[in-house]
Amino acid sequence: MDSTRVTEHPTSFDRPSTGADPTDPRGALLPAPVPPRASGSALPAQGRTGETPPTAGADSPGAFEHSQPGAGQAAEPDTHRPRPGSDGVPVQPDGGQPSGARPGGVPAGTAPGAAPPDGVPSDGVPSDGGSGGGQAAPVRPGSEVPTGATGRGGAPAEPDRRTGQPTAPGQPTPMRRDGDRLRFVGAATRRIARGMDLDEIVMGLCRATVPTFADAILVYLREPLPVGDERPTGPLVLRLRRTDRIPAERDTEGGFAPAAQPEPSELETVGAELCEVRPGSALAEVLRGVRPVFTDTPAARAALPELLGEERDFALPDGRRAILAPLRGRRRVIGAALFLRGPERIPFEADDLLVAAQLATHSALGIDKAVLYGREAYIADELQRTMLPENLPRCTGVRLASRYLPAAETARVGGDWYDAIPLPGSRVALVVGDVMGHSMTSAAIMGQLRTTAQTLAGLDLPPQEVLHHLDEQAQRLGTDRMATCLYAVYDPVSHRITVANAGHPPPVLLHLGGEAEVLRVPPGAPIGVGGVDFEAVELDAPAGATLLLYTDGLVESRLRDVWTGIEQLRERLAATAQLTGPDHPPPLEALCDEVLDMLGPGDRDDDIALLAARFDGIAPSDVAYWFLEPEDAAPGKARRLARRTLARWGMEDLTDAVELLVSEVVTNAVRYAAKPVTLRLLRTDVLRCEVGDDVPQLPRLRQARATDEGGRGLYLVNRLARRWGATRLSTGKVVWFELNRG
């Protein structure tokens, strides 16, 4: 599983933080530029590019999402406060108003308009003496406001439901905060659940959390992630998978602009790339506890250096501004998430631990399922790759191209297959089949039928006999194991093709002039029916023509029947051939892509297998064929015939090697044959020699002893030939070898 960590900023911002490289491995947790703040001054409101910043006032209590009321002045916006994400997740409100506080967060006993005492910010939450310690959520339009209660500027105020005291506009009630938490958890879990793979789930957690719940987040995952019930081996190692934070930006007259000078930020923590959790360490104890904890606790404070890197300088916000949440899957801890809030934002509350627990639980379960899904997808890909030929063979007189498309991205395996099998005599068998369904079971049955077809092709059986034996094999696999198959044998010397069909769509032959023809072949019954006979038909295969074999997923769907699809395929092939002219056939690879382009939206109901064969053939002038009687003079005659043929072809430099090898192979054939021996020479990109006899036993290469008088013929063939082989036929065998042309 790829563990590459990708850093992205929230989608609710238009521009990244100034000075932060998007490719920096430390992610988005870089020092954010913070504009200098003068005493008693307020920063302009944050807005989108091209918008006019709203004006604060009593007439617009909901003009700002977050406000920081000051002593004796109207509330001004805080440019460091984020907007909610684009998916409608509500912004996390600030803390509640303590009992006895006046509207606006001024403690009881303080005169209206007077500044609050030192150490007490305007929101009523004790702070460490900073200029800001909290934030206020906006009053929603349309909310009920009790009569008689007013806030700043005469705006009606809503009473605190726990204390009965009226609250100023922009200060949410505790019940409203609880509702915001519930809505946030619901929206965040939906966003996390939308992910299918590991990166999408982790990204969903980051995007749902920042900026609504936290100002920054670090997500650590186990390396490697355990799959299912697998018991991990080795030490527990956490890798920083992803980080995210709020970019520091502010509005100017020209729109968004970076702050002038960056200042140190307490969210500039950059964790180590890898962290090994030592048994018995503070981090191990926190992870074993499973529950989220505030980092101001002694255990969490001791665990952070181990998580973030003891050799690195790091600074965390004081107070309850960081939560460490273990990520636990179904059986074990698989990571950890660190939620951070900046000093300008209110600290986390006790209820926020429940929110962090929900986020961690949903994320961990989603990651666990994503790992399982990734393993299944990997198995499916490997199964399909091994079931289908990795590379098509290079056969004499024919060029091949293929395509395979699964039924869907979530169903990557199916029962469709194709194959090209070299046969004796420079022939090639072209096979395409379709097992019912597109599941793992269909793929397993397809693999068995494909292996059976390859074995039967090696016996050089006629096409109808191959289908007959495939039908018997399908019945042995089960009563409901049905499939369609088309088996064709192409002979490049005779320029003929023999086709047998078992309930499969007919092939289409594209002639050199541009005419596309649907071949008339007997339809036959599907494989697995049993008790039926299969017929074969022999047709012309002119040079330059292209034969297209396919499965029904290409021509049949819910929007069209199979014969309509076959007619559309024929028209598409004819139109493509006209683009290249009557004397030049279209390239095979481009032709396959053009055929697949005929599939429109909604046409992919089944997986598709496509096999295209361009018939080049072998010219009669490049073939020499003889019959030799099985007598002692046959090897000498074979040498003379081969010598004259090579001289006619201008290949005299191969004469010595060909005479030696032909003499050895013919001698072995004559020694055991009872019928005439065949000798054939083929001139293509290589020189191929084939010797056939009526003895079914295949020769075997062995090392001759020093006292043996024979047994060295195949050793010479193996040493001098480019490659060689022997194939058993229904009437005997063929031994062949090839030599590179000079």
C-alpha positions in Angstrom: 0.0 0.0 0.0 1.3 3.3 -0.9 2.1 5.4 2.1 3.0 8.6 0.4 1.7 11.5 2.4 -0.1 14.2 0.4 -0.8 17.6 1.9 -3.8 19.6 0.8 -5.4 22.8 2.2 -9.1 22.9 2.9 -11.3 23.6 -0.1 -13.0 26.5 1.7 -10.0 28.7 1.0 -9.0 30.1 -2.4 -5.3 30.4 -2.0 -2.6 28.5 0.0 -0.5 30.0 2.8 2.3 32.3 1.7 5.7 30.7 1.9 4.3 27.2 2.1 5.5 24.8 -0.6 2.7 22.5 -1.5 5.2 19.7 -2.1 6.9 20.2 1.3 7.0 16.8 3.1 6.1 18.5 6.3 2.6 19.1 5.0 0.5 22.2 5.7 1.8 22.6 9.3 4.3 25.3 8.3 4.7 28.7 10.1 1.7 30.7 9.1 2.2 34.4 8.4 0.4 36.4 11.1 0.0 40.1 10.7 1.1 42.3 13.6 -1.8 43.4 15.8 -1.8 46.8 17.4 -3.3 47.4 20.8 -6.9 48.4 20.5 -7.1 47.8 16.8 -9.0 45.3 14.8 -8.1 43.4 11.6 -10.5 43.7 8.6 -13.0 41.0 8.0 -12.0 38.0 5.9 -13.8 37.7 2.6 -13.5 36.1 -0.7 -11.8 37.6 -3.6 -13.8 40.3 -5.3 -16.2 40.8 -2.3 -16.5 43.9 -0.2 -15.7 43.2 3.4 -18.8 43.5 5.6 -19.1 46.3 8.1 -19.6 45.5 11.7 -22.4 47.0 13.5 -25.5 46.4 15.6 -27.6 46.2 12.5 -25.8 43.2 11.2 -25.3 40.7 14.1 -24.8 37.9 11.7 -22.4 39.7 9.4 -19.4 37.9 10.8 -19.0 34.2 11.5 -16.7 34.9 14.4 -16.4 38.0 16.5 -14.2 39.2 19.3 -16.0 41.9 21.3 -13.8 44.4 22.9 -14.3 46.7 25.9 -16.4 49.7 25.1 -16.6 49.1 21.3 -18.6 47.3 18.8 -17.6 43.8 17.9 -15.0 43.6 15.1 -14.2 40.5 12.9 -11.2 38.4 13.5 -9.3 37.6 10.3 -7.8 34.5 11.8 -11.2 32.9 12.2 -12.0 30.4 9.4 -15.2 30.1 7.5 -17.1 26.8 7.4 -16.2 24.3 4.7 -17.9 24.2 1.4 -20.0 21.2 2.3 -22.0 23.0 4.9 -20.3 21.7 8.0 -21.2 24.2 10.8 -18.4 26.1 12.5 -17.5 24.9 16.0 -18.7 27.6 18.4 -16.9 29.0 21.3 -17.3 28.2 25.0 -20.3 28.9 27.1 -20.9 31.9 29.2 -20.3 31.3 32.9 -23.0 32.0 35.4 -23.1 35.6 36.6 -21.6 37.1 33.5 -23.1 40.1 31.8 -24.1 40.1 28.2 -21.1 40.4 26.0 -18.9 38.4 28.4 -18.2 41.1 31.0 -18.2 39.7 34.6 -21.0 40.7 36.9 -20.3 43.8 38.8 -18.5 45.6 35.9 -20.1 48.7 34.6 -21.4 48.6 31.1 -18.8 49.9 28.6 -15.9 49.3 31.1 -13.0 47.1 30.2 -12.9 43.6 31.8 -10.3 42.9 34.4 -6.9 41.7 33.5 -6.7 38.0 32.6 -10.4 37.7 31.7 -11.1 38.1 28.0 -14.3 39.5 26.7 -15.9 36.1 26.2 -15.7 35.3 29.9 -13.1 32.5 29.6 -9.9 33.0 31.6 -6.9 33.3 29.5 -3.1 33.6 29.9 -3.1 37.3 29.4 -3.2 37.3 25.6 -5.1 39.8 23.6 -7.7 37.3 22.4 -9.0 34.2 24.1 -12.2 33.2 22.4 -14.6 33.6 19.6 -18.4 33.9 19.1 -20.6 32.2 16.6 -23.1 34.2 14.6 -26.7 34.5 15.3 -28.6 32.6 12.7 -31.2 34.5 10.7 -34.7 33.6 11.7 -33.9 32.4 15.3 -36.3 33.4 18.0 -35.1 36.2 20.3 -36.9 36.8 23.6 -38.6 40.2 23.9 -37.1 42.6 26.4 -33.6 41.3 26.1 -31.2 43.4 24.0 -27.5 43.2 23.2 -25.1 45.8 21.9 -26.6 48.4 19.7 -30.1 47.6 20.8 -30.1 44.2 19.1 -32.4 41.6 20.9 -30.5 39.1 22.9 -31.3 35.4 23.6 -31.2 34.2 27.2 -28.9 31.5 28.4 -31.1 28.5 29.0 -29.0 27.4 31.9 -28.6 30.7 33.7 -31.5 32.7 32.4 -29.2 35.6 31.6 -29.6 37.3 28.2 -26.7 36.7 25.8 -25.5 39.2 23.3 -25.9 38.7 19.6 -23.2 36.3 18.3 -23.0 34.4 21.6 -24.5 30.9 21.1 -26.4 29.2 23.9 -25.1 25.9 25.2 -28.0 24.0 23.6 -27.1 25.6 20.3 -23.5 24.5 20.8 -24.6 20.9 21.4 -26.7 21.0 18.3 -23.8 22.3 16.3 -21.7 19.5 17.5 -24.3 16.9 16.5 -24.6 18.5 13.1 -20.8 18.7 12.7 -20.4 15.0 13.6 -23.1 14.0 11.2 -21.6 16.0 8.3 -18.1 14.8 9.1 -18.9 11.1 9.3 -20.8 11.4 6.0 -17.8 13.0 4.4 -15.5 10.3 5.8 -17.8 7.5 4.7 -17.8 8.7 1.1 -14.2 7.6 0.7 -13.5 4.2 -1.0 -9.7 4.0 -0.6 -7.3 5.0 2.1 -6.3 8.4 0.7 -9.9 9.4 0.3 -10.8 8.5 3.9 -7.9 10.3 5.4 -8.5 13.3 3.2 -12.2 13.3 4.3 -11.1 13.4 7.9 -8.8 16.3 7.3 -11.2 18.3 5.2 -14.1 17.7 7.7 -12.0 18.7 10.7 -10.1 21.8 9.5 -11.2 24.5 10.0 -14.5 23.6 11.6 -13.3 21.6 14.6 -9.6 22.3 14.7 -7.1 24.7 13.2 -4.7 21.9 12.3 -4.5 18.1 12.2 -1.9 15.4 12.0 -2.8 11.9 11.0 -0.5 9.0 11.7 -1.1 5.5 10.4 0.5 2.2 11.1 3.3 1.1 8.7 2.4 -1.3 7.3 -1.3 -1.4 7.9 -2.6 -4.9 8.9 -5.2 -6.4 6.7 -8.2 -8.1 8.3 -7.2 -10.7 10.8 -3.6 -10.7 9.9 -1.3 -10.5 13.0 1.3 -7.8 12.5 4.9 -8.7 12.9 7.7 -6.5 14.1 7.5 -3.3 16.1 4.6 -0.8 15.9 5.7 2.0 13.6 3.5 5.0 12.8 4.0 7.1 9.6 2.8 10.6 9.2 0.3 10.0 6.5 -1.3 13.5 6.1 -1.4 17.0 7.7 -3.7 19.9 7.2 -4.1 23.4 8.6 -5.7 26.7 8.1 -3.8 29.0 5.7 -3.1 32.4 7.2 -4.6 35.0 4.8 -6.4 38.3 5.1 -8.3 40.7 2.9 -7.1 43.9 1.4 -8.5 46.4 -1.0 -7.4 44.2 -3.9 -8.8 41.0 -2.4 -6.7 38.2 -0.8 -3.2 39.2 0.0 -0.6 37.5 2.3 0.4 39.1 5.6 3.4 41.3 5.6 5.7 39.5 8.0 5.4 36.0 9.4 5.4 35.6 13.1 6.1 32.4 15.1 3.0 30.2 15.4 2.3 27.6 18.0 0.8 25.4 15.2 4.2 25.1 13.4 4.7 21.7 14.8 6.3 19.4 12.2 6.1 15.8 13.3 8.7 13.1 12.4 8.0 11.1 9.3 8.3 7.8 11.2 7.7 7.0 14.8 8.5 3.7 16.4 6.2 3.1 19.5 8.3 1.4 22.1 6.6 -1.1 24.4 5.8 0.4 27.8 6.4 4.0 26.6 4.0 6.8 27.3 2.8 6.8 23.7 2.1 3.1 23.9 0.0 3.6 27.0 -2.0 6.4 25.4 -2.6 4.3 22.3 -3.6 1.3 24.4 -6.2 3.4 26.3 -8.0 4.0 22.9 -9.9 7.0 24.2 -8.9 10.6 23.1 -7.1 12.6 25.7 -6.1 16.3 26.2 -2.4 16.9 25.7 -2.2 18.8 28.9 -2.5 15.5 30.8 0.8 14.1 32.1 0.6 10.9 30.0 -0.2 12.7 26.8 2.4 15.4 27.4 5.0 12.7 27.8 3.8 10.9 24.7 4.0 13.8 22.3 7.8 14.0 22.1 7.9 10.4 21.1 5.2 10.9 18.4 6.5 14.2 17.0 10.1 13.4 17.3 12.3 14.0 20.3 15.1 15.5 18.3 12.9 18.2 16.7 11.9 21.5 18.2 8.1 21.7 18.6 5.7 23.9 20.4 2.1 23.1 21.3 -0.6 25.5 22.4 -1.0 25.8 26.1 -4.1 24.6 27.8 -6.6 22.3 26.3 -5.9 23.2 22.7 -4.7 19.8 21.5 -6.4 16.4 21.5 -4.6 13.1 20.8 -7.0 10.5 19.5 -5.9 6.9 18.9 -7.4 5.3 15.7 -8.5 1.8 16.5 -9.8 -0.6 13.8 -11.8 -3.7 14.5 -9.0 -5.5 16.4 -6.1 -3.2 17.0 -4.8 0.4 17.0 -3.9 1.4 13.5 -2.9 5.0 14.0 -3.4 8.3 15.8 -4.8 11.7 15.0 -3.7 15.0 16.7 -6.2 17.9 16.7 -4.8 21.4 17.3 -6.3 24.8 18.0 -4.4 28.1 17.9 -4.1 30.5 20.7 -6.6 32.9 19.2 -9.3 30.2 19.4 -11.1 29.0 22.5 -9.7 25.7 24.0 -11.4 22.4 23.5 -14.1 21.4 26.0 -14.9 18.1 27.6 -17.6 17.5 25.0 -15.0 17.9 22.2 -13.4 14.6 23.4 -16.6 12.9 22.4 -16.5 14.5 19.0 -12.9 13.5 18.6 -13.8 9.9 19.6 -16.5 9.8 16.9 -14.2 11.1 14.3 -11.4 8.7 15.2 -13.8 5.7 15.3 -15.4 6.3 12.0 -12.0 7.1 10.4 -10.4 3.9 11.8 -13.3 1.7 10.7 -13.2 3.3 7.2 -9.5 2.8 7.0 -9.8 -0.8 8.0 -12.4 -1.4 5.3 -10.4 0.5 2.8 -7.4 -1.8 3.4 -9.6 -4.9 3.0 -11.1 -3.4 -0.2 -7.6 -2.7 -1.5 -6.5 -6.3 -0.8 -9.5 -7.6 -2.6 -8.9 -5.3 -5.6 -5.2 -6.5 -5.6 -6.3 -10.1 -5.6 -8.8 -9.5 -8.3 -6.2 -7.7 -10.5 -3.7 -10.4 -10.0 -6.2 -13.1 -10.7 -7.4 -11.4 -13.9 -3.8 -10.8 -15.0 -2.9 -14.5 -14.6 -6.1 -15.7 -16.2 -5.5 -13.7 -19.4 -2.4 -13.9 -21.5 0.2 -11.3 -20.4 1.6 -11.0 -23.9 0.2 -12.3 -27.2 2.6 -14.6 -29.1 4.4 -13.6 -32.3 3.0 -16.0 -34.9 4.1 -16.4 -38.5 1.8 -14.7 -41.0 -0.5 -13.0 -38.5 -0.4 -9.9 -36.2 -2.5 -9.7 -33.0 -3.9 -7.1 -30.7 -6.3 -7.5 -27.7 -8.3 -5.5 -25.1 -10.0 -6.4 -21.9 -12.4 -4.2 -19.9 -14.0 -5.2 -16.7 -17.7 -4.7 -16.1 -17.1 -2.0 -13.5 -14.3 -0.5 -11.4 -15.6 -2.4 -8.4 -15.9 -5.7 -10.4 -12.5 -6.1 -11.9 -12.7 -9.8 -12.8 -15.1 -11.6 -15.0 -15.6 -14.7 -17.1 -14.5 -13.3 -20.5 -11.2 -14.5 -21.9 -9.2 -14.5 -25.2 -6.2 -16.5 -26.3 -3.9 -17.0 -29.2 -2.1 -20.4 -29.4 0.6 -21.3 -31.9 0.0 -24.6 -33.6 2.2 -26.8 -35.8 2.7 -25.8 -39.4 2.9 -22.0 -38.5 -0.9 -22.0 -37.8 -2.5 -20.2 -34.9 -5.6 -20.9 -32.9 -7.7 -17.8 -32.0 -10.0 -18.3 -29.0 -12.5 -16.0 -27.3 -15.0 -17.1 -24.6 -17.5 -15.8 -22.1 -18.5 -17.6 -18.8 -21.8 -16.4 -17.4 -21.4 -13.7 -14.8 -18.5 -11.4 -13.8 -17.5 -12.6 -10.4 -14.6 -14.5 -8.8 -16.4 -17.7 -9.4 -16.8 -16.9 -13.1 -13.1 -16.0 -13.3 -12.1 -19.3 -11.7 -14.3 -21.3 -14.2 -12.9 -19.2 -17.0 -9.3 -20.1 -16.0 -10.1 -23.8 -16.0 -11.8 -23.7 -19.4 -8.9 -21.6 -20.8 -6.4 -24.1 -19.5 -8.4 -27.0 -21.0 -8.6 -25.1 -24.4 -4.8 -24.7 -24.4 -4.2 -28.4 -23.7 -6.6 -29.4 -26.4 -5.0 -27.0 -28.9 -1.7 -28.6 -28.2 -3.1 -31.9 -29.4 -3.9 -30.2 -32.7 -7.6 -31.3 -32.6 -10.1 -29.9 -35.0 -12.0 -26.9 -33.7 -15.3 -28.8 -33.3 -13.5 -31.5 -31.3 -12.0 -28.8 -29.0 -15.5 -27.4 -28.3 -16.8 -30.9 -27.7 -14.2 -31.6 -25.0 -14.7 -28.1 -23.5 -18.4 -29.0 -23.2 -17.6 -32.2 -21.3 -15.2 -30.3 -19.0 -17.9 -27.7 -18.2 -20.3 -30.4 -17.2 -17.7 -32.0 -14.9 -17.3 -28.6 -13.2 -21.0 -28.3 -12.4 -24.5 -28.4 -13.7 -24.8 -24.6 -14.1 -21.4 -24.0 -15.5 -22.3 -22.5 -18.9 -20.2 -20.5 -21.3 -20.0 -19.4 -24.9 -16.8 -19.9 -27.0 -15.6 -19.4 -30.5 -12.5 -21.3 -31.7 -10.8 -20.6 -35.0 -7.6 -21.9 -36.6 -5.8 -19.8 -39.2 -3.4 -21.3 -41.7 -1.1 -18.6 -43.2 0.1 -21.0 -46.0 -3.3 -21.9 -47.4 -4.9 -18.5 -46.4 -7.9 -20.3 -44.9 -9.5 -20.2 -41.5 -11.6 -22.9 -39.8 -14.2 -21.7 -37.3 -16.4 -23.6 -34.8 -18.9 -21.8 -32.6 -20.6 -22.6 -29.3 -23.4 -20.0 -28.8 -21.0 -17.0 -29.3 -21.6 -13.9 -31.3 -20.2 -14.3 -34.9 -16.9 -12.7 -35.8 -16.6 -9.8 -38.1 -14.1 -9.8 -41.0 -12.8 -6.5 -42.3 -11.5 -6.8 -45.8 -8.6 -4.8 -47.2 -10.9 -2.6 -49.4 -12.9 -1.4 -46.4 -15.8 -3.9 -46.5 -16.9 -5.3 -43.1 -18.5 -8.7 -43.2 -20.3 -10.6 -40.5 -19.1 -14.2 -41.0 -21.8 -16.9 -41.3 -20.9 -19.6 -38.9 -23.1 -22.2 -37.3 -24.4 -20.8 -34.0 -24.1 -24.0 -31.9 -25.2 -24.4 -28.3 -23.4 -23.0 -25.3 -20.7 -25.0 -23.6 -22.1 -26.9 -20.6 -25.5 -27.8 -22.2 -24.3 -31.3 -23.1 -25.5 -33.8 -25.7 -25.1 -31.4 -28.6 -22.9 -31.5 -31.7 -20.7 -28.7 -32.9 -20.0 -27.9 -36.6 -17.0 -26.3 -38.2 -16.9 -24.2 -41.3 -13.8 -23.3 -43.5 -13.6 -19.8 -44.9 -11.2 -17.7 -47.0 -8.8 -15.5 -45.0 -7.3 -13.1 -47.6 -4.0 -11.3 -46.9 -4.6 -7.9 -45.4 -8.0 -8.8 -43.9 -8.7 -8.3 -40.2 -10.7 -10.8 -38.1 -12.4 -9.4 -35.0 -13.4 -11.7 -32.2 -15.3 -10.3 -29.2 -17.7 -11.1 -26.4 -21.3 -10.0 -26.1 -20.4 -7.2 -23.7 -19.3 -5.2 -26.7 -22.5 -5.4 -28.7 -25.2 -6.1 -26.2 -26.6 -3.9 -23.3 -29.8 -2.7 -21.8 -30.1 -0.1 -24.5 -29.7 -2.4 -27.5 -30.0 -6.0 -28.5 -27.1 -8.1 -29.7 -27.9 -8.0 -33.5 -28.3 -4.2 -33.4 -24.9 -4.0 -31.6 -23.3 -6.3 -34.2 -24.6 -4.1 -37.0 -23.2 -1.0 -35.3 -19.9 -2.7 -34.9 -19.8 -3.6 -38.6 -20.5 0.0 -39.6 -17.9 1.3 -37.2 -15.2 -1.0 -38.7 -16.2 0.0 -42.2 -16.1 3.7 -41.4 -12.7 3.3 -39.7 -11.2 1.4 -42.7 -12.3 4.2 -45.1 -10.1 6.7 -43.2 -6.9 4.8 -44.1 -7.9 4.2 -47.8 -8.6 1.0 -49.7 -4.9 -0.1 -49.9 -3.9 0.4 -46.3 -5.7 -1.4 -43.5 -6.0 0.6 -40.2 -3.4 -0.1 -37.5 -4.5 -2.9 -35.1 -4.1 -1.0 -31.9 -5.9 2.1 -33.2 -8.7 -0.2 -34.5 -9.2 -1.8 -31.1 -9.4 1.6 -29.5 -11.9 2.8 -32.1 -14.1 -0.2 -31.6 -14.2 0.4 -27.8 -15.1 4.0 -28.4 -18.5 2.9 -29.8 -19.6 2.2 -26.2 -21.6 5.1 -25.0 -22.7 6.0 -21.4 -24.7 3.1 -19.9 -23.5 0.6 -22.4 -21.1 -1.2 -20.0 -23.3 -3.9 -18.5 -20.7 -6.7 -18.9 -17.0 -7.2 -19.2 -15.5 -7.1 -22.7 -12.8 -9.2 -24.3 -11.6 -8.3 -27.8 -9.1 -10.1 -30.0 -8.1 -8.7 -33.4 -6.0 -10.7 -35.9 -4.5 -9.1 -39.1 -3.9 -11.8 -41.7 -0.6 -11.3 -43.5 -0.2 -14.9 -44.7 2.8 -16.5 -46.3 3.3 -16.1 -50.1 3.5 -19.4 -52.1 6.9 -18.4 -53.3 8.1 -18.4 -49.7 7.1 -22.0 -49.1 8.8 -25.3 -50.1 7.1 -28.6 -49.4 8.2 -32.2 -50.1 7.3 -35.8 -49.3 10.2 -38.2 -48.5 9.9 -42.0 -48.5 11.2 -43.6 -45.2 14.4 -45.0 -46.6 18.1 -44.6 -46.1 18.5 -42.2 -49.0 16.0 -39.7 -47.5 18.5 -37.7 -45.5 20.7 -37.1 -48.5 17.8 -36.1 -50.7 16.6 -33.7 -48.0 20.0 -32.0 -47.9 20.0 -31.5 -51.7 16.4 -30.1 -51.7 17.2 -27.7 -48.9 20.4 -26.5 -50.7 18.6 -25.7 -54.0 15.8 -23.9 -52.2 18.2 -21.7 -50.2 20.1 -20.8 -53.3 16.8 -19.8 -55.0 16.0 -17.6 -52.0 19.4 -16.0 -51.8 20.2 -17.5 -48.4 23.4 -19.5 -49.2 25.0 -18.3 -45.9 22.7 -20.7 -44.1 23.3 -23.7 -46.3 25.8 -25.5 -44.0 23.7 -25.1 -40.9 20.5 -26.1 -42.6 21.9 -29.2 -44.2 23.3 -30.4 -40.9 20.2 -29.9 -38.9 17.8 -31.2 -41.7 19.9 -34.3 -42.0 19.8 -35.0 -38.3 16.0 -34.4 -37.9 15.1 -36.4 -41.1 17.3 -39.3 -40.0 15.4 -39.6 -36.7 12.1 -39.5 -38.5 13.0 -42.1 -41.1 14.3 -44.5 -38.5 10.9 -45.0 -36.9 8.3 -43.8 -39.5 6.2 -46.2 -41.5 4.6 -43.6 -43.8 6.2 -40.8 -46.0 8.0 -38.1 -44.1 7.1 -34.4 -44.8 9.7 -31.6 -45.2 8.7 -28.0 -45.4 10.8 -24.8 -45.5 9.2 -21.4 -44.7 10.8 -18.1 -45.4 9.4 -15.2 -43.3 11.4 -13.0 -40.9 13.2 -16.2 -39.9 13.9 -19.5 -41.8 11.7 -22.3 -40.4 12.1 -26.0 -41.1 9.4 -28.5 -40.2 9.7 -32.3 -40.4 6.6 -34.5 -39.8 6.1 -38.2 -39.4 3.5 -40.7 -38.2 5.2 -41.6 -34.8 3.4 -39.9 -31.8 6.3 -40.2 -29.4 8.1 -36.8 -29.0 11.9 -36.6 -29.1 13.7 -35.8 -25.8 16.9 -34.0 -25.5 19.5 -36.0 -23.5 23.2 -35.9 -22.9 24.9 -38.7 -24.8 27.7 -40.7 -23.1 31.2 -40.9 -24.5 30.7 -44.5 -25.7 27.3 -43.8 -27.4 27.3 -43.8 -31.2 24.1 -41.7 -31.5 22.0 -39.4 -29.5 23.7 -36.2 -30.5 21.3 -35.0 -33.2 19.0 -33.0 -30.9 22.0 -31.7 -29.1 23.2 -30.1 -32.3 19.8 -28.7 -33.1 19.6 -27.2 -29.6 23.0 -25.6 -30.0 22.7 -24.2 -33.6 19.0 -23.3 -33.9 17.5 -20.1 -32.8 14.7 -22.1 -31.2 13.2 -25.5 -31.8 10.3 -27.7 -30.6 8.1 -30.7 -31.2 4.3 -30.9 -31.3 2.2 -34.0 -31.2 -0.5 -34.3 -33.9 -3.5 -36.5 -34.2 -1.6 -38.3 -37.0 1.9 -38.2 -35.5 4.2 -35.3 -34.7 6.1 -32.4 -36.1 9.7 -31.4 -35.2 10.6 -27.9 -36.2 13.5 -25.4 -35.8 14.2 -21.8 -36.7 17.3 -20.0 -37.9 17.9 -16.3 -38.0 18.2 -14.8 -41.5 21.6 -13.3 -42.2 
